Each structure stands twice: as C-alpha cells, then as structure tokens.
Amino acid sequence: MEHAEQGMWQGLADKALSIRRSIVEMITEAKSGHPGGSLSIVEILTALYFKEMRIDPADPKKEGRDRFVLSKGHAAPALYATLAERGYFPKDKLNSLRKYGSILQGHPDMKKVPGVEISTGSLGQGLAVANGMALNAKLRKEDYRVYVMLGDGESQEGEVWESAMTAAHYKLDNVCAFTDSNNLQIDGNVSDIMGVAPLDKKWEAFGWHVIVIDGHDYGRIFEALAEAKKTKGKPTMIIANTVKGKGVSFMENVCGFHGMAPTKEEEEKALAELQGKGGVV
C-alpha cells in the first residue's frame, strides 16, 4: 500500500468513525430509527462523498454534479450524518432526527434536506429513479454519474428487477449501483425470509457488469469504482458484503437492531467502543 493512499484512507476512516458516532447519537436521541443498515454502509458513503463524486456542498444543485440515490431510505441516518460531515448543513441539526418540524425525517426528503437528490422510502423504487437521472444525462450529453444504494432484502422487490432490465436495455453505463449485502432484514435472515442468492449471477443474467467486494475495505471499494467507470455499454452492480451494525459489537449481525434505537446505556457503550476505532481495514 502506498503511503499517500494509506494516509488518504486513514482520513476517510476518521470521517467514518465520526459518522458512526453521529448515527448512534441521533437515533438514541430520536428513540427510533434504523441503526443496523445505517452503520453497514458508512465506508461506501465516505468513499463516495469524500473522494469519488463530483459534488459541491455549497451548491447542492450544481449543474453536472454526480447523483446519489439512497434506495433503502430507512438508512437515512447514515446519509444525513454523511451530508452533515461533508458540510451540506450544520452537524447540530442531526439531533433533530424524526422530531416535529425537523428537516430530518425518518426517510430522506428532497424538498427539505440539502444534498438529497430524491425522496425515498418505499423499497424497490430507487434504481428506477436512478435510471431516469442517467437517461437524462445521456439525452443531454452530460457526463455525470448516478450512484444508487440498494439493500439485499430490498432486492426481493419486483420493481428492482424491472429497473435492472431497463438499465441494461438502455446501456446505462453511467449507473453504478451498490447492494448492501448484510443478509439481515427486519424479520430475520434474508436467506430465510426470501432468499435472493446468487445475487451476482442474477445481475449478470440481467445484463449488468458485476463486482463483489468487502464493503468495509476502502481499497476494494475504490478498485470497484474505477472498474465501473471503465465499463462501457452496461451498468455496474457492486455487491458489497457488509456487517449489519458494523462498528458496535452488540449490534453487529443482530437482527433486532434493524429498526430499534439504542437505550441511553447502550449509547454510552457504543460510543465508548467507537472511540478510537478509526483504523483502515
């Protein structure tokens, strides 16, 4: 590993640590939210928002910017914490999560939150919206890229596969999707509720370029993003194997923390664990 890269990834790891702490704090304060699937996507979001995407927090609607769509909208705390860390709005707003009158509701609202490209929440719809954004870029001969985050449980939705066909049909090589593959959903293991494996073969069969990575490894994330950019004539799906509740020992791989807020005692324990866990994978 080159020195420069190691330093860059350490910087991202520090951001990820701060974002994880914010996720725990804001959900505890709200007494509701989805910590597990928020904590599992932090490395991917930091890679996108702090290095990969062409964005300008001072001008969230800037022409030619790259777009991000959080299809699994219930992981909104991860997106909010990332946007605040990146400078789209003050971090002190995070503790207003899910409160009356706050811009930060349980799912992202494009009309209220700077940096949110599309309101999401109903599972299965994000990729269809991303396709529309990507088609717009093609028709207008613009070179922005569209990134979208799906869940593996969300992949049980039929609309995901209609959108998969659409992206392949229109050769949307400016679409780069991630699947947060942590094998847990609100009612249990994805494989027990409605198995979606083998996801890689299914996306390949639908005409996508597929890459499988460790979703917490910055090196693999950036390699995959570079490979996606080089892929022409078809969209790319990056299947990111992740740990639900990543970073907090008593939340990791625990289905109950899909949609359950920590208690104040659990918050203190979680924050103590996260203190100093900024190492690069």
N, C-alpha and C positions, 0 to 999 in steps of 0.2 A: 504494500500500500504506500503510495506517495505521501510525503509529509504534508503537502498542500491539501490533498484530498482528506487526509486524516483530520487536519485542522478544520476544514470545512464541515465535515460530518460531525465533529465534536460540537461545532456551533449549532448545527441542526438538532443534535441530541439535547443540548441545553434548552433550545426552544421547545422541544417535545416534552421535556420534563416540566417546564413552566405550564404548558398547555394541559398536561395531565393533572397538575395540581389545580388548575382553574376548573377543569371538568368536575373533579371531586368536590371542590368548594361550592360551585354554583348549583350542582344537583342536590347537595346536602342542604343548602340554604332554601332551595325551592321545595324540598321534601318530595320531589317527584322528578322523573326523568329516566334516561337510559344510559347508565354508565358503561355497561359491558361493551356494547358495539361502538361506543364513542372512543373508549380507550384503545380499541383494537386497530383503529385507522390513523392514529396520530403520526406515525412515521411517514405514511403516504401523503398526508396533508402537509406536513412540514416540507417534504421534498418538493411538492407541487408549488406551494405558496411562497417558499423562501428561496427557491432556486429555479424551478422549471418553467413556471408560467410567466408569460409576459403580461404583467398587471401593473396598475398604479393605484395604490390605496388612496392617494389624494384626488384621484379622478376615477371612481369605480366604474363609470360607464364609458371610459375612453375608447375611441374607435380603434379597432384592430386588436383589442385585448383578447387573450385566451379566456375561455369559459370553463367553469366547474359546476357540475350538477350533482348535488347530493341526493341520489335517488332514494336511498334508505334515510328518509328525512327525520326519523326519530333519533338519529345520531347527531341532531342539531347541536348539542353542547360542544362536540368536537369542532364543528365548523365555526360556531360563534367564538370559541376560545382561540382558534387559529386566526380568524379575521381580526380579533382584538389584538392578538400578539403581533400581527402584521401591520397594524396601525389603521385599520378601517374605521374603528370607533374606540373610545376610551375603555380600558380594561375594567374600570369601576362599574361599567354597565352590566358586567357579567352576572353580578349577584342579583339582578332583577329578573333572572330567568323565570318564566312562567307566572310572573306577577301581573296583576291587573294594570293595564296601561303601558306595560313594557313593550319595547320593540322585539324582545327576545322571547317568543312563544315556544311551545313545545315542538313545533316544526317551523322550518325557515319560511320567512315572509319576504318576498322580493320587493314589496312596496315599502317596507319599513327598515330593513337591515341593509346597510351599505355593503356591497360585495356579494350579496346573494343574487344569483342570476335568475333563479326561478323558484317559485314556491313549490315545495314538495311535501309529501306525507303519505299519500295513497301509494302503496307499494306497486312497483311494476311500471310506473309512468316515466321515470327519469330518462331512460335510454331513448324513448320516443321523442322527448323534448330535445335531447342532445342531438338526435338525428336532424331535427328541424334546424337547429343552430348550425350544424355542419353543412347541411344543404344550402342554407343561406350564404355561408362563406363561399361555397363552390359557385353558386349562381352569380355572386357579386365579385368573384375572382379576388377574394381576400384570403390571406394565408393564416388566419388564426386557427388554433386547435381547440377541440372541445374534449374535456375530461369528465368522466362520469363515474360515480361510485355506487355499485350495487352490493346487496348482501347475498350470501348463499341461500338463506331462507327466502329472500325476495325472489330468487330465481325459480321458485315454484309457480310464480305468476305467469299466466299465458301471454300477457302483453310483452313480457321481456323477450319472448321468442319471436313474436311478430316483429318487434323492433330489430331483433338480430337479423332477421331476413331482410328487412328494409335497408339496414346499413350496408349489408353485403351487396344487395341488388344495385344500390346507387354508388357502390365502390367508395364509401366514405372513409378514406384513409386519413382524414383529419379527425376522426373519432378514436379516442383511446379510453377504453373502459377498464375499471378495476372491479373484481369481485372480492369483497372482504370475506374470505373463506375461513370462518372460525368454527363451523359445524355446530353452532348452537342458535336456536331461535327461542321465542318466548315460552313455548310449551315443551322444549326438550331438545334432543339432538336432531339436527336436520335430517340425518340418515334414518332416524326412527319416524319422524313426522311425515316426511315425503322426500325420499332420497332424490338427490339431484346429480349424483355422481354417475359417470365420469364427466365432470364439467368441461375438462379440456377437450375431450373427444366431441362433445355436443357442440361447443362453439366452433370447433374446426369443421364439423359437418355442416354448420350454418354459414360457412364461407369466411370465417374470421381467422386472422393470424393470432395464435395463442402462445402466451408465455406464462410459465408457472414459476413463482418466486416465493421466498420467505419475505412476507410483508413487513417485517421489522428490520430488515437488513438494507441499509441505505445503498450499499454497493450494488446489490441486486436490483433495487428499485430504479436506480439511475441507468443501469445497463438496460433494463427493460424499456424505460422511457426512450432511450437512444435507439433501441431496436425498433420500437413502434414508429418513431419518426422516419426511419429509413424504409419502412414497409410501404409499398405503393400499391394502389388498386384494391385494397381491402382494409377494413377496420381491424384494430387490435384489441384483444381482451387480455389483460394481465390478471391472472388468478393468483391472488396474494394469500398465501397460507398465514393466518394470524392466530393470536391467542385472545379470546374474548376476555376483557378486563385486564389487558396487558399492563403490567407495572405495579399492580396491587395484589399481593399474594392471595388474600382471601376472596378476591373477586375473580381471579384467573380461572377460566373454564368452569365457572359456576353459573348455571342457567338462571338462577334466581336474580342475579344482578343484571339480567337483560333489561328489566324495567323497574328496578327497585332502588330507591335512594338510600345512601348510607345513613346510619344514625350519627349523631354528633361524636359518639365514642368511636365508631368505625371511621369517621372522617379523620379524627386525630391519628388513628393508627395508620390510615392510608397515607396521610401527608408525611408522617414520620418515615414510612417506608420509601416514599418517593424522594425524600430529601437526599440529594447526592447520587440518585440513580441516573446520572446523565451520560453514562458510558456509551460509546459507539459499539453497535453489535459487530 
